[in-house]
Amino acid sequence: METLPLQDYNIYVGDFDQRLSDWLAEKVYSRLLIIVDQNTKMHCWPLLEPVVSAYQHSLIEIPAGEDHKHLETCQQIWQTMMEARADRRSLTIDLGGGVIGDMGGFCASTFKRGMDFVQMPTTLLSQVDASIGGKLGIDFMQVKNSIGVFRNPQAVYIDPRFLRTLSARELRSGFAEIIKHSLIADREQWEELRQISDLGKVDWPKLIVPSLRIKQRIVEIDPFERGLRKALNFGHTIGHAVEGHALETDAPLLHGEAIAVGMIAETYLSHRQLDLSAEALETITDFIRRIYEPVALDPATFPELLRLMSNDKKNESQAINFSLLPAAGSVEVNRTASPAEIVESLEYYNEIVAVGNRI
Ligand SMILES: NC(=O)c1ccc[n+]([C@@H]2O[C@H](COP(=O)([O-])OP(=O)(O)OC[C@H]3O[C@@H](n4cnc5c(N)ncnc54)[C@H](O)[C@@H]3O)[C@@H](O)[C@H]2O)c1
């Protein structure tokens, strides 16, 4: 097991059983509340149950998926916590992907003004990204993660065994954040990644740790997103808008799929606004296009996408804020782009994917 220490908690990578068992024995919580959805109950709970069965515990099962990451599901979680007589000395274990991590952590942080929680991410996306950095929250009025708090877990247990039951589509979605980490901070890792042609043959544990280290380094320097942390937003200004819009259609996109769209469009903006070379633009967009299904954007939706972008929490005054790439492996935060430039980047995206489903 590898340990990555952060200022006030540790990330453990590897089989969690012994480490969690020792930790629980040390801590003495009044009750454990384990949040699962139907998939993590079936595939992941059997690994965790033997470790927690010696303690008073309740399982809180919520419906799976982003379209349940809202207030109503929080009410269900808080109600079950209340019925289980949870108190501030209880511990929540978020056993699931980014939706459970963000929402479960948010519910634990607000229930009776806050109880401890542990992240146990079970998707690739949550293992390399969502479970660390302390951002918790839910979607509200179609705006992603618009209600939430910053609060750190007691620990994060990243166990690659969970990935065995994850679908190829979910793995591909998580891979988007690994691509992003390398593009903003690690040219060498990017050069290695871009040799990948078949995600089915990837040794995931080998990619997870370096990717985690990039996020760890950034969130430690800037835990509340006042500056450097905005670097992690590369691909997300446009990606979040595309994701938010797609959520309202009958063809919702996974988070990483929307971020892949955003990364292509924002790489184009990087080329237009910074020194990113035409060659780098082509290499990056070509790699992303090879990995992800094309999703052509209907130009009639561009005004709606712009509206969603202007609601992004990271904006300051009226301008839409971007983190862009001067070169592969480095990033510049607090860039802005005009609506016309953003539309041009969406048109570029449409051109390079050429055909595909419209959202
Ligand atoms: N807090 C942050 O810093 C941060 C960063 C990035 C993304 N996010 C959030 O993360 C969310 C997306 O997370 P996600 O991609 O993990 O989606 P998710 O949580 O919806 O999980 C995806 C699907 O996989 C299933 N699943 C989970 N683990 C499984 C396993 N081991 N085997 C089989 N099925 C499994 C889930 O039930 C779900 O159906 C978004 O809401 C996004 O906003 C947060």
The ligand as an SDF file (V2000), in Angstrom:
LIG
                    3D

 44 48  0  0  0  0  0  0  0  0999 V2000
  -15.1770   17.0290   -5.9790 N   0  0  0  0  0  0  0  0  0  0  0  0
  -14.3890   17.1150   -7.0090 C   0  0  0  0  0  0  0  0  0  0  0  0
  -13.2870   17.6730   -6.9280 O   0  0  0  0  0  0  0  0  0  0  0  0
  -14.8040   16.4890   -8.3100 C   0  0  0  0  0  0  0  0  0  0  0  0
  -13.8860   16.3500   -9.3540 C   0  0  0  0  0  0  0  0  0  0  0  0
  -14.3000   15.7230  -10.5240 C   0  0  0  0  0  0  0  0  0  0  0  0
  -15.5970   15.2400  -10.6430 C   0  0  0  0  0  0  0  0  0  0  0  0
  -16.4600   15.4020   -9.6180 N   0  0  0  0  0  0  0  0  0  0  0  0
  -17.8410   14.9020   -9.7090 C   0  0  0  0  0  0  0  0  0  0  0  0
  -17.8120   13.4820   -9.8550 O   0  0  0  0  0  0  0  0  0  0  0  0
  -19.0250   13.0660  -10.4740 C   0  0  0  0  0  0  0  0  0  0  0  0
  -18.7530   11.9970  -11.4980 C   0  0  0  0  0  0  0  0  0  0  0  0
  -18.1850   10.9020  -10.8420 O   0  0  0  0  0  0  0  0  0  0  0  0
  -18.1460    9.4430  -11.5010 P   0  0  0  0  0  0  0  0  0  0  0  0
  -17.6910    9.5640  -12.8970 O   0  0  0  0  0  0  0  0  0  0  0  0
  -17.4160    8.5960  -10.5610 O   0  0  0  0  0  0  0  0  0  0  0  0
  -19.6880    9.0710  -11.6330 O   0  0  0  0  0  0  0  0  0  0  0  0
  -20.7080    8.2680  -10.6850 P   0  0  0  0  0  0  0  0  0  0  0  0
  -20.4390    8.5280   -9.2850 O   0  0  0  0  0  0  0  0  0  0  0  0
  -22.0590    8.5910  -11.2210 O   0  0  0  0  0  0  0  0  0  0  0  0
  -20.3880    6.7320  -10.9870 O   0  0  0  0  0  0  0  0  0  0  0  0
  -20.5720    6.2590  -12.2890 C   0  0  0  0  0  0  0  0  0  0  0  0
  -21.3860    4.9710  -12.3390 C   0  0  0  0  0  0  0  0  0  0  0  0
  -20.5410    3.8850  -11.9930 O   0  0  0  0  0  0  0  0  0  0  0  0
  -21.1660    3.0790  -11.0070 C   0  0  0  0  0  0  0  0  0  0  0  0
  -20.0910    2.4820  -10.2330 N   0  0  0  0  0  0  0  0  0  0  0  0
  -19.3270    3.0990   -9.3140 C   0  0  0  0  0  0  0  0  0  0  0  0
  -18.3470    2.2840   -8.9220 N   0  0  0  0  0  0  0  0  0  0  0  0
  -18.5110    1.1130   -9.5680 C   0  0  0  0  0  0  0  0  0  0  0  0
  -17.7860   -0.0970   -9.5980 C   0  0  0  0  0  0  0  0  0  0  0  0
  -16.6680   -0.2640   -8.8900 N   0  0  0  0  0  0  0  0  0  0  0  0
  -18.2350   -1.1000  -10.3850 N   0  0  0  0  0  0  0  0  0  0  0  0
  -19.3490   -0.9250  -11.1520 C   0  0  0  0  0  0  0  0  0  0  0  0
  -20.0520    0.2150  -11.1990 N   0  0  0  0  0  0  0  0  0  0  0  0
  -19.6340    1.2310  -10.4160 C   0  0  0  0  0  0  0  0  0  0  0  0
  -22.0640    4.0330  -10.2700 C   0  0  0  0  0  0  0  0  0  0  0  0
  -23.1030    3.3700   -9.6300 O   0  0  0  0  0  0  0  0  0  0  0  0
  -22.5680    4.9280  -11.4000 C   0  0  0  0  0  0  0  0  0  0  0  0
  -23.6370    4.3060  -12.0530 O   0  0  0  0  0  0  0  0  0  0  0  0
  -19.6510   14.3230  -11.0610 C   0  0  0  0  0  0  0  0  0  0  0  0
  -20.7660   14.6510  -10.2910 O   0  0  0  0  0  0  0  0  0  0  0  0
  -18.5750   15.3830  -10.9220 C   0  0  0  0  0  0  0  0  0  0  0  0
  -19.1090   16.6720  -10.7260 O   0  0  0  0  0  0  0  0  0  0  0  0
  -16.0890   16.0010   -8.4590 C   0  0  0  0  0  0  0  0  0  0  0  0
  1  2  1  0
  2  3  2  0
  2  4  1  0
  4  5  1  0
  4 44  2  0
  5  6  2  0
  6  7  1  0
  7  8  2  0
  8  9  1  0
  8 44  1  0
  9 10  1  0
  9 42  1  0
 10 11  1  0
 11 12  1  0
 11 40  1  0
 12 13  1  0
 13 14  1  0
 14 15  2  0
 14 16  1  0
 14 17  1  0
 17 18  1  0
 18 19  2  0
 18 20  1  0
 18 21  1  0
 21 22  1  0
 22 23  1  0
 23 24  1  0
 23 38  1  0
 24 25  1  0
 25 26  1  0
 25 36  1  0
 26 27  1  0
 26 35  1  0
 27 28  2  0
 28 29  1  0
 29 30  1  0
 29 35  2  0
 30 31  1  0
 30 32  2  0
 32 33  1  0
 33 34  2  0
 34 35  1  0
 36 37  1  0
 36 38  1  0
 38 39  1  0
 40 41  1  0
 40 42  1  0
 42 43  1  0
M  CHG  2   8   1  16  -1
M  END
$$$$
